[in-house]
Amino acid sequence: MALPQLWLVRHGQTEWSATGRHTGRSDIPLDDDGREAARALRKSIAGHDFALVLSSPLQRARETCALAGFDSCAVDDDLQEWDYGDYDGVTTDQIRAQRPGWSLWRDGCPHGESAADVGARAERVVARARATEGDVVAFSHGHLLRVLAARWVGLDAEAGALLALDTATVSVLGWEREQAVVRRWNQSTQD
């Protein structure tokens, strides 16, 4: 039996992602550019047979999933974005004006999640994908997907800080023999 790959699709652009605002649990829709980019994702994933299609419950991920050509998906709460708590809707510069040197990856968010909290959710998604007979595609969010990739290859959740991820991109987690690896990362439709 072939080992399953986990394809990661970050949602298209929103008004908040375009302006650098942390968009956690706020249910912000795609903007027009985000919708166009989500439609363009079809050619990056067309023709691939997925045994399981997963999406965050937030509308920006679900809409990206639909526009990319998937009429149905299983909603997985573990694919929700990092809960930024008090920092939801706030930019890093605004946070650092009050809390110099702040790092999401090290410090987490007041009334929100730490990297370890997000890592625990990512672990459940990894386990679900690895237990599936066939490839899986997951539509989700930037920070969550970065943590997910780190956990796939056995790194701590904080290692997601090293993996930049743009909106409306496709990444593929897979295997080299029995070793979990990143096969493709941050590929846009322009690549």
N, CA, C and O of each residue as an XYZ file, in Angstrom:
764
protein
N       0.839     -1.190      0.000
C       0.000      0.000      0.000
C       0.884      1.254      0.000
O       1.813      1.358      0.800
N       0.597      2.192     -0.886
C       1.333      3.454     -0.943
C       0.968      4.311      0.261
O      -0.184      4.340      0.692
N       1.948      4.996      0.787
C       1.695      5.893      1.910
C       0.963      7.135      1.414
O       1.283      7.652      0.343
N      -0.011      7.618      2.175
C      -0.791      8.779      1.717
C       0.011     10.074      1.769
O       0.840     10.284      2.654
N      -0.262     10.923      0.802
C       0.260     12.283      0.833
C      -0.818     13.180      1.433
O      -2.011     12.889      1.353
N      -0.369     14.271      2.030
C      -1.282     15.281      2.550
C      -1.015     16.570      1.793
O       0.044     17.180      1.936
N      -1.985     16.977      0.988
C      -1.895     18.223      0.237
C      -2.483     19.329      1.101
O      -3.550     19.159      1.691
N      -1.797     20.452      1.176
C      -2.231     21.596      1.975
C      -2.557     22.750      1.043
O      -1.751     23.113      0.187
N      -3.743     23.325      1.213
C      -4.132     24.480      0.404
C      -4.493     25.606      1.362
O      -5.429     25.496      2.153
N      -3.727     26.694      1.274
C      -4.061     27.864      2.074
C      -5.151     28.644      1.336
O      -5.113     28.780      0.113
N      -6.099     29.143      2.083
C      -7.214     29.892      1.496
C      -6.723     31.118      0.734
O      -5.591     31.570      0.907
N      -7.598     31.638     -0.106
C      -7.305     32.860     -0.857
C      -7.262     34.083      0.051
O      -7.578     34.015      1.239
N      -6.873     35.175     -0.531
C      -6.704     36.434      0.199
C      -8.032     36.958      0.748
O      -9.087     36.827      0.127
N      -7.935     37.553      1.931
C      -9.050     38.278      2.536
C      -8.605     39.720      2.750
O      -7.423     40.035      2.621
N      -9.546     40.585      3.073
C      -9.185     41.971      3.388
C      -8.160     42.008      4.518
O      -7.215     42.795      4.479
N      -8.348     41.167      5.511
C      -7.434     41.177      6.655
C      -6.067     40.602      6.305
O      -5.049     41.150      6.729
N      -6.018     39.513      5.543
C      -4.707     38.957      5.206
C      -3.923     39.927      4.322
O      -2.697     39.995      4.411
N      -4.615     40.665      3.485
C      -3.954     41.640      2.612
C      -3.319     42.779      3.399
O      -2.356     43.391      2.935
N      -3.847     43.069      4.583
C      -3.334     44.178      5.394
C      -2.527     43.706      6.601
O      -2.167     44.512      7.459
N      -2.240     42.403      6.671
C      -1.384     41.886      7.736
C      -2.054     41.719      9.088
O      -1.374     41.564     10.103
N      -3.375     41.749      9.112
C      -4.084     41.557     10.387
C      -4.185     40.069     10.698
O      -4.520     39.266      9.827
N      -3.896     39.711     11.934
C      -4.038     38.320     12.361
C      -5.505     37.934     12.259
O      -6.365     38.548     12.891
N      -5.782     36.920     11.463
C      -7.155     36.493     11.211
C      -7.311     35.080     11.730
O      -7.087     34.113     11.003
N      -7.692     34.966     12.979
C      -7.851     33.657     13.591
C      -9.252     33.138     13.427
O      -9.615     32.619     12.372
N     -10.044     33.278     14.473
C     -11.390     32.725     14.481
C     -12.428     33.680     13.899
O     -13.580     33.291     13.705
N     -12.041     34.924     13.616
C     -12.968     35.835     12.930
C     -13.263     35.234     11.561
O     -12.350     34.814     10.850
N     -14.527     35.194     11.200
C     -14.922     34.513      9.964
C     -14.982     35.505      8.810
O     -16.061     35.892      8.362
N     -13.824     35.905      8.343
C     -13.666     36.919      7.300
C     -13.751     36.239      5.925
O     -13.080     35.232      5.703
N     -14.563     36.771      4.999
C     -14.692     36.150      3.675
C     -13.505     36.481      2.767
O     -12.731     37.397      3.042
N     -13.383     35.724      1.696
C     -12.404     36.049      0.666
C     -12.766     37.379      0.030
O     -13.941     37.734     -0.060
N     -11.741     38.120     -0.415
C     -12.027     39.310     -1.217
C     -12.027     38.887     -2.690
O     -11.829     37.710     -2.993
N     -12.244     39.828     -3.598
C     -12.332     39.483     -5.018
C     -11.048     38.835     -5.534
O     -11.103     37.875     -6.303
N      -9.886     39.359     -5.114
C      -8.618     38.758     -5.528
C      -8.488     37.342     -4.970
O      -7.973     36.450     -5.646
N      -8.952     37.137     -3.743
C      -8.903     35.814     -3.132
C      -9.768     34.807     -3.861
O      -9.394     33.645     -4.016
N     -10.936     35.266     -4.311
C     -11.819     34.371     -5.072
C     -11.180     33.988     -6.415
O     -11.225     32.829     -6.827
N     -10.595     34.970     -7.077
C      -9.942     34.697     -8.362
C      -8.786     33.709     -8.182
O      -8.638     32.775     -8.970
N      -7.980     33.911     -7.161
C      -6.853     33.014     -6.900
C      -7.339     31.616     -6.513
O      -6.718     30.619     -6.880
N      -8.437     31.544     -5.781
C      -8.994     30.233     -5.403
C      -9.450     29.466     -6.642
O      -9.239     28.257     -6.742
N     -10.068     30.165     -7.574
C     -10.471     29.508     -8.830
C      -9.247     29.001     -9.597
O      -9.278     27.924    -10.193
N      -8.185     29.779     -9.573
C      -6.963     29.403    -10.288
C      -6.293     28.167     -9.686
O      -5.498     27.509    -10.356
N      -6.607     27.849     -8.432
C      -6.036     26.661     -7.801
C      -6.456     25.368     -8.491
O      -5.782     24.345     -8.371
N      -7.569     25.420     -9.211
C      -8.062     24.216     -9.895
C      -6.981     23.554    -10.726
O      -6.856     22.329    -10.719
N      -6.191     24.357    -11.450
C      -5.196     23.747    -12.327
C      -4.041     23.113    -11.541
O      -3.364     22.221    -12.051
N      -3.816     23.565    -10.314
C      -2.755     22.976     -9.485
C      -3.146     21.627     -8.902
O      -2.284     20.806     -8.589
N      -4.453     21.399     -8.758
C      -4.900     20.156     -8.119
C      -5.816     19.320     -9.011
O      -6.269     18.244     -8.621
N      -6.079     19.830    -10.208
C      -6.967     19.113    -11.131
C      -6.379     17.754    -11.483
O      -5.172     17.600    -11.669
N      -7.257     16.793    -11.567
C      -6.840     15.474    -11.993
C      -6.244     14.610    -10.906
O      -5.976     13.431    -11.135
N      -6.029     15.169     -9.726
C      -5.511     14.344     -8.633
C      -6.689     13.732     -7.891
O      -7.668     14.413     -7.585
N      -6.585     12.467     -7.612
C      -7.660     11.750     -6.934
C      -7.410     11.773     -5.429
O      -6.413     11.233     -4.950
N      -8.316     12.398     -4.695
C      -8.191     12.473     -3.239
C      -9.201     11.544     -2.585
O     -10.378     11.527     -2.944
N      -8.721     10.779     -1.628
C      -9.598      9.888     -0.868
C     -10.410     10.673      0.154
O     -11.494     10.247      0.554
N      -9.879     11.828      0.579
C     -10.536     12.628      1.605
C     -10.247     14.106      1.357
O      -9.100     14.501      1.147
N     -11.306     14.916      1.386
C     -11.190     16.369      1.248
C     -11.638     16.971      2.578
O     -12.770     16.767      3.015
N     -10.735     17.714      3.212
C     -11.005     18.328      4.512
C     -10.966     19.846      4.395
O     -10.265     20.396      3.546
N     -11.723     20.512      5.252
C     -11.674     21.968      5.297
C     -11.888     22.456      6.720
O     -12.607     21.843      7.509
N     -11.255     23.558      7.020
C     -11.577     24.319      8.219
C     -13.041     24.735      8.104
O     -13.551     24.884      6.994
N     -13.721     24.924      9.232
C     -15.110     25.379      9.153
C     -15.260     26.849      8.772
O     -16.367     27.287      8.459
N     -14.175     27.620      8.789
C     -14.273     29.049      8.504
C     -14.517     29.284      7.015
O     -13.962     28.587      6.165
N     -15.356     30.277      6.712
C     -15.827     30.470      5.334
C     -14.720     30.712      4.330
O     -14.867     30.312      3.175
N     -13.626     31.342      4.703
C     -12.559     31.600      3.734
C     -11.925     30.302      3.242
O     -11.524     30.214      2.081
N     -11.830     29.306      4.100
C     -11.297     28.005      3.688
C     -12.337     27.213      2.902
O     -12.021     26.630      1.865
N     -13.565     27.188      3.386
C     -14.627     26.446      2.690
C     -14.891     27.017      1.300
O     -15.105     26.264      0.350
N     -14.877     28.356      1.177
C     -15.100     28.971     -0.135
C     -13.935     28.664     -1.076
O     -14.152     28.411     -2.261
N     -12.713     28.682     -0.569
C     -11.560     28.320     -1.395
C     -11.700     26.887     -1.883
O     -11.436     26.595     -3.049
N     -12.112     26.006     -1.004
C     -12.333     24.600     -1.364
C     -13.343     24.489     -2.511
O     -13.092     23.797     -3.497
N     -14.465     25.163     -2.379
C     -15.513     25.102     -3.408
C     -15.036     25.702     -4.728
O     -15.253     25.118     -5.790
N     -14.392     26.860     -4.667
C     -13.928     27.514     -5.893
C     -12.805     26.732     -6.572
O     -12.611     26.843     -7.782
N     -12.068     25.943     -5.790
C     -10.995     25.118     -6.345
C     -11.534     23.839     -6.978
O     -10.778     23.054     -7.550
N     -12.859     23.634     -6.870
C     -13.471     22.533     -7.588
C     -14.016     21.390     -6.766
O     -14.368     20.350     -7.322
N     -14.097     21.552     -5.453
C     -14.609     20.478     -4.608
C     -15.991     20.853     -4.096
O     -16.150     21.790     -3.314
N     -16.985     20.104     -4.551
C     -18.375     20.388     -4.177
C     -18.686     20.020     -2.744
O     -19.587     20.593     -2.131
N     -17.948     19.069     -2.208
C     -18.200     18.673     -0.825
C     -16.880     18.396     -0.124
O     -15.873     18.067     -0.751
N     -16.917     18.538      1.180
C     -15.738     18.295      1.996
C     -16.195     17.915      3.396
O     -17.337     18.164      3.783
N     -15.297     17.318      4.137
C     -15.538     17.051      5.551
C     -14.953     18.229      6.333
O     -13.768     18.536      6.204
N     -15.774     18.876      7.131
C     -15.308     19.996      7.950
C     -14.607     19.431      9.179
O     -15.141     18.562      9.868
N     -13.419     19.929      9.442
C     -12.611     19.460     10.571
C     -12.233     20.664     11.425
O     -11.461     21.519     10.990
N     -12.770     20.733     12.633
C     -12.488     21.859     13.532
C     -11.004     21.993     13.852
O     -10.540     23.089     14.165
N     -10.253     20.900     13.777
C      -8.818     20.969     14.042
C      -8.069     21.779     12.992
O      -6.922     22.166     13.218
N      -8.697     22.043     11.844
C      -8.064     22.831     10.786
C      -8.331     24.327     10.920
O      -7.911     25.103     10.062
N      -9.024     24.747     11.985
C      -9.227     26.185     12.194
C      -7.880     26.863     12.423
O      -6.924     26.247     12.893
N      -7.833     28.139     12.081
C      -6.608     28.903     12.275
C      -6.288     29.029     13.754
O      -7.150     28.839     14.613
N      -5.051     29.347     14.031
C      -4.560     29.636     15.373
C      -5.548     30.596     16.023
O      -5.955     31.577     15.400
N      -5.933     30.334     17.241
C      -6.810     31.246     17.982
C      -5.934     32.360     18.543
O      -5.173     32.151     19.488
N      -6.052     33.551     17.949
C      -5.214     34.681     18.346
C      -5.761     35.429     19.555
O      -5.156     36.404     20.001
N      -6.887     34.991     20.085
C      -7.428     35.592     21.297
C      -7.542     37.104     21.178
O      -8.188     37.620     20.266
N      -6.910     37.805     22.105
C      -6.964     39.265     22.126
C      -6.304     39.914     20.916
O      -6.517     41.098     20.654
N      -5.500     39.143     20.173
C      -4.780     39.702     19.027
C      -5.492     39.465     17.691
O      -4.945     39.804     16.641
N      -6.681     38.898     17.708
C      -7.421     38.680     16.472
C      -7.774     40.033     15.855
O      -8.359     40.890     16.519
N      -7.422     40.220     14.598
C      -7.705     41.467     13.901
C      -6.646     42.538     14.086
O      -6.809     43.664     13.615
N      -5.563     42.198     14.767
C      -4.506     43.159     15.087
C      -3.247     42.775     14.302
O      -3.004     41.591     14.069
N      -2.449     43.759     13.896
C      -1.202     43.475     13.179
C      -0.062     43.227     14.169
O      -0.141     43.601     15.340
N       0.984     42.596     13.678
C       2.165     42.354     14.510
C       2.757     43.674     14.998
O       3.154     43.776     16.159
N       2.823     44.684     14.136
C       3.369     45.985     14.559
C       2.550     46.589     15.687
O       3.116     47.159     16.619
N       1.228     46.477     15.622
C       0.384     47.000     16.690
C       0.619     46.248     18.001
O       0.648     46.857     19.070
N       0.783     44.951     17.920
C       1.048     44.158     19.122
C       2.387     44.557     19.720
O       2.500     44.761     20.929
N       3.404     44.668     18.867
C       4.756     44.979     19.358
C       4.876     46.403     19.896
O       5.792     46.694     20.665
N       3.975     47.281     19.507
C       3.966     48.624     20.100
C       3.642     48.542     21.593
O       4.118     49.361     22.379
N       2.836     47.557     21.980
C       2.468     47.340     23.379
C       3.347     46.289     24.056
O       3.532     46.304     25.273
N       3.879     45.386     23.252
C       4.636     44.242     23.774
C       5.874     44.020     22.894
O       5.887     43.115     22.060
N       6.913     44.846     23.080
C       8.112     44.758     22.234
C       8.705     43.340     22.225
O       8.782     42.662     23.249
N       9.117     42.930     21.026
C       9.752     41.633     20.884
C       8.800     40.451     20.824
O       9.234     39.300     20.766
N       7.510     40.729     20.837
C       6.531     39.633     20.825
C       6.715     38.747     19.610
O       6.966     39.234     18.508
N       6.589     37.437     19.815
C       6.602     36.449     18.738
C       5.435     35.501     18.955
O       5.298     34.901     20.021
N       4.607     35.375     17.949
C       3.492     34.442     18.016
C       3.985     33.052     18.379
O       3.386     32.373     19.213
N       5.073     32.632     17.758
C       5.581     31.274     17.906
C       6.111     31.006     19.310
O       5.990     29.886     19.807
N       6.680     31.987     19.941
C       7.244     31.826     21.281
C       6.232     32.180     22.367
O       6.141     31.499     23.388
N       5.471     33.255     22.137
C       4.660     33.845     23.198
C       3.175     33.506     23.136
O       2.461     33.685     24.123
N       2.699     33.015     21.983
C       1.270     32.747     21.867
C       0.456     34.025     21.984
O       0.954     35.115     21.704
N      -0.798     33.886     22.397
C      -1.715     35.019     22.441
C      -2.532     34.987     23.734
O      -3.021     33.931     24.133
N      -2.680     36.148     24.392
C      -3.541     36.168     25.574
C      -4.977     35.811     25.197
O      -5.522     36.334     24.225
N      -5.573     34.927     25.968
C      -6.926     34.418     25.749
C      -7.044     33.666     24.426
O      -8.138     33.514     23.884
N      -5.910     33.200     23.915
C      -5.880     32.422     22.683
C      -5.035     31.182     22.879
O      -4.981     30.621     23.973
N      -4.370     30.754     21.808
C      -3.605     29.511     21.844
C      -2.102     29.758     21.842
O      -1.615     30.802     21.407
N      -1.391     28.760     22.342
C       0.066     28.698     22.248
C       0.421     27.819     21.048
O      -0.448     27.169     20.466
N       1.693     27.805     20.689
C       2.133     26.921     19.604
C       1.857     25.459     19.961
O       1.487     24.672     19.090
N       2.031     25.091     21.217
C       1.765     23.712     21.641
C       0.291     23.351     21.470
O      -0.029     22.229     21.078
N      -0.606     24.292     21.762
C      -2.040     24.046     21.566
C      -2.343     23.760     20.095
O      -3.058     22.810     19.777
N      -1.797     24.586     19.204
C      -2.019     24.414     17.772
C      -1.362     23.114     17.309
O      -1.907     22.405     16.464
N      -0.194     22.807     17.864
C       0.497     21.564     17.530
C      -0.326     20.330     17.862
O      -0.309     19.355     17.111
N      -1.045     20.362     18.977
C      -1.892     19.222     19.355
C      -3.009     19.020     18.336
O      -3.339     17.884     17.992
N      -3.593     20.117     17.852
C      -4.630     19.997     16.817
C      -4.032     19.466     15.521
O      -4.623     18.617     14.854
N      -2.853     19.976     15.170
C      -2.181     19.536     13.946
C      -1.858     18.038     14.005
O      -1.979     17.338     12.999
N      -1.457     17.559     15.155
C      -1.164     16.127     15.327
C      -2.382     15.267     14.995
O      -2.250     14.208     14.380
N      -3.556     15.720     15.399
C      -4.777     14.950     15.105
C      -5.042     14.916     13.597
O      -5.483     13.895     13.070
N      -4.776     16.022     12.904
C      -4.951     16.044     11.449
C      -3.936     15.118     10.779
O      -4.281     14.390      9.848
N      -2.696     15.143     11.244
C      -1.663     14.252     10.706
C      -2.090     12.797     10.883
O      -1.997     12.003      9.947
N      -2.552     12.450     12.067
C      -2.976     11.070     12.329
C      -4.137     10.671     11.416
O      -4.166      9.559     10.890
N      -5.082     11.576     11.232
C      -6.232     11.290     10.371
C      -5.769     11.062      8.930
O      -6.218     10.123      8.273
N      -4.875     11.917      8.445
C      -4.381     11.788      7.071
C      -3.607     10.485      6.890
O      -3.783      9.794      5.886
N      -2.764     10.151      7.843
C      -1.945      8.941      7.720
C      -2.782      7.669      7.819
O      -2.371      6.616      7.333
N      -3.939      7.760      8.438
C      -4.821      6.596      8.564
C      -5.730      6.418      7.344
O      -6.455      5.429      7.245
N      -5.687      7.372      6.425
C      -6.546      7.327      5.241
C      -5.872      6.515      4.147
O      -4.668      6.642      3.922
N      -6.640      5.690      3.474
C      -6.117      4.931      2.337
C      -6.274      5.789      1.092
O      -7.318      5.775      0.440
N      -5.239      6.525      0.777
C      -5.243      7.444     -0.349
C      -4.845      8.832      0.113
O      -4.705      9.095      1.308
N      -4.666      9.706     -0.851
C      -4.213     11.062     -0.548
C      -5.338     11.914      0.023
O      -6.520     11.683     -0.235
N      -4.933     12.901      0.801
C      -5.846     13.805      1.497
C      -5.494     15.229      1.086
O      -4.318     15.553      0.916
N      -6.502     16.077      0.924
C      -6.276     17.505      0.714
C      -6.981     18.254      1.833
O      -8.126     17.955      2.174
N      -6.274     19.244      2.403
C      -6.813     20.024      3.519
C      -6.770     21.503      3.168
O      -5.709     22.038      2.846
N      -7.919     22.164      3.230
C      -8.040     23.598      2.995
C      -8.060     24.283      4.353
O      -8.927     24.023      5.187
N      -7.083     25.165      4.560
C      -6.970     25.750      5.899
C      -6.272     27.105      5.823
O      -6.429     27.842      4.850
N      -5.499     27.424      6.860
C      -4.995     28.768      7.119
C      -3.477     28.758      7.300
O      -2.875     27.725      7.592
N      -2.885     29.921      7.121
C      -1.437     30.053      7.101
C      -0.691     29.484      8.297
O       0.149     28.598      8.135
N      -0.979     29.974      9.486
C      -0.215     29.512     10.642
C      -0.513     28.057     10.978
O       0.396     27.298     11.314
N      -1.767     27.667     10.891
C      -2.103     26.266     11.176
C      -1.381     25.332     10.214
O      -0.838     24.312     10.640
N      -1.362     25.660      8.924
C      -0.715     24.793      7.946
C       0.798     24.742      8.150
O       1.422     23.711      7.902
N       1.378     25.827      8.591
C       2.819     25.834      8.880
C       3.136     24.907     10.045
O       4.129     24.179     10.008
N       2.301     24.928     11.077
C       2.464     24.013     12.207
C       2.247     22.573     11.749
O       2.990     21.674     12.143
N       1.241     22.357     10.928
C       0.929     21.021     10.422
C       2.123     20.430      9.672
O       2.461     19.262      9.862
N       2.754     21.227      8.830
C       3.925     20.749      8.089
C       5.070     20.403      9.037
O       5.741     19.386      8.858
N       5.292     21.235     10.030
C       6.352     20.953     11.005
C       6.080     19.632     11.721
O       6.984     18.808     11.863
N       4.866     19.428     12.164
C       4.512     18.197     12.879
C       4.580     16.982     11.953
O       4.946     15.896     12.402
N       4.236     17.139     10.667
C       4.308     16.028      9.711
C       5.718     15.441      9.673
O       5.887     14.222      9.625
N       6.732     16.316      9.694
C       8.122     15.847      9.596
C       8.771     15.648     10.962
O       9.975     15.406     11.045
N       7.987     15.746     12.033
C       8.491     15.442     13.362
C       9.142     16.591     14.103
O       9.805     16.378     15.118
N       8.962     17.807     13.610
C       9.512     18.976     14.296
C       8.494     19.536     15.279
O       7.296     19.281     15.159
N       8.978     20.295     16.243
C       8.073     20.981     17.164
C       7.214     21.979     16.408
O       7.591     22.454     15.336
N       6.070     22.289     16.969
C       5.141     23.238     16.340
C       5.819     24.572     16.047
O       5.535     25.198     15.026
N       6.707     25.011     16.924
C       7.387     26.298     16.750
C       8.222     26.354     15.475
O       8.507     27.442     14.975
N       8.617     25.206     14.945
C       9.404     25.175     13.706
C       8.595     25.679     12.513
O       9.168     25.998     11.471
N       7.281     25.755     12.651
C       6.466     26.339     11.596
C       6.856     27.776     11.287
O       6.558     28.279     10.203
N       7.516     28.440     12.223
C       7.990     29.809     12.007
C       8.941     29.888     10.821
O       9.092     30.953     10.222
N       9.578     28.790     10.477
C      10.572     28.761      9.400
C       9.966     28.549      8.021
O      10.686     28.537      7.023
N       8.639     28.380      7.958
C       7.978     28.018      6.711
C       6.994     29.105      6.286
O       5.831     29.084      6.690
N       7.448     30.034      5.489
C       6.555     31.087      4.993
C       5.504     30.459      4.079
O       5.795     29.520      3.337
N       4.281     30.986      4.140
C       3.201     30.413      3.342
C       2.272     31.526      2.867
O       1.653     32.220      3.674
N       2.183     31.686      1.559
C       1.341     32.716      0.964
C      -0.100     32.229      0.821
O      -0.380     31.035      0.930
N      -1.000     33.167      0.578
C      -2.392     32.802      0.326
C      -2.509     32.100     -1.021
O      -1.702     32.311     -1.926
N      -3.536     31.260     -1.130
C      -3.869     30.546     -2.374
C      -2.674     29.789     -2.934
O      -2.330     29.917     -4.109
N      -2.047     28.995     -2.066
C      -0.921     28.169     -2.491
C      -1.189     26.713     -2.155
O      -2.036     26.384     -1.325
N      -0.435     25.849     -2.831
C      -0.526     24.409     -2.619
C       0.834     23.907     -2.137
O       1.877     24.281     -2.673
N       0.800     23.060     -1.125
C       1.994     22.392     -0.621
C       1.660     20.912     -0.506
O       0.497     20.539     -0.353
N       2.680     20.078     -0.580
C       2.448     18.633     -0.510
C       3.409     18.017      0.498
O       4.626     18.177      0.408
N       2.828     17.311      1.455
C       3.600     16.555      2.437
C       3.522     15.092      2.034
O       2.450     14.586      1.703
N       4.635     14.432      2.063
C       4.642     13.046      1.626
C       5.766     12.270      2.267
O       6.056     12.408      3.455
N       6.393     11.446      1.441
C       7.351     10.472      1.952
C       8.537     10.334      1.006
O       8.397     10.484     -0.208
N       9.690     10.049      1.567
C      10.831      9.540      0.825
C      11.159      8.225      1.506
O      11.723      8.187      2.600
N      10.795      7.162      0.836
C      10.750      5.829      1.439
C       9.837      5.904      2.652
O       8.659      6.225      2.499
N      10.332      5.622      3.846
C       9.473      5.671      5.026
C       9.615      6.980      5.819
O       8.993      7.138      6.869
N      10.423      7.903      5.325
C      10.663      9.176      6.017
C       9.643     10.222      5.576
O       9.505     10.490      4.382
N       8.930     10.814      6.533
C       8.002     11.903      6.221
C       8.806     13.117      5.770
O       9.779     13.501      6.420
N       8.397     13.719      4.655
C       9.119     14.854      4.084
C       8.139     15.893      3.538
O       6.949     15.626      3.371
N       8.666     17.068      3.268
C       7.936     18.098      2.527
C       8.312     17.897      1.063
O       9.476     18.062      0.696
N       7.340     17.544      0.224
C       7.596     17.276     -1.189
C       7.544     18.551     -2.022
O       8.304     18.706     -2.978
N       6.647     19.461     -1.659
C       6.463     20.719     -2.393
C       5.986     21.744     -1.376
O       5.230     21.412     -0.462
N       6.430     23.002     -1.534
C       6.027     24.013     -0.545
C       5.692     25.344     -1.215
O       6.428     25.827     -2.075
N       4.568     25.923     -0.803
C       4.196     27.302     -1.124
C       4.119     27.563     -2.629
O       4.565     28.610     -3.098
N       3.567     26.640     -3.369
C       3.476     26.790     -4.821
C       2.202     27.540     -5.184
O       1.097     27.119     -4.842
N       2.373     28.647     -5.876
C       1.216     29.413     -6.333
C       0.906     29.026     -7.773
O       1.675     28.311     -8.414
N      -0.210     29.499     -8.265
C      -0.582     29.199     -9.643
C       0.330     29.936    -10.633
O       0.339     29.612    -11.821
N       1.091     30.921    -10.154
C       2.021     31.656    -11.017
C       3.363     30.936    -11.127
O       4.168     31.274    -11.995
N       3.620     29.947    -10.260
C       4.910     29.233    -10.275
C       5.020     28.287    -11.453
O       6.038     27.613    -11.611
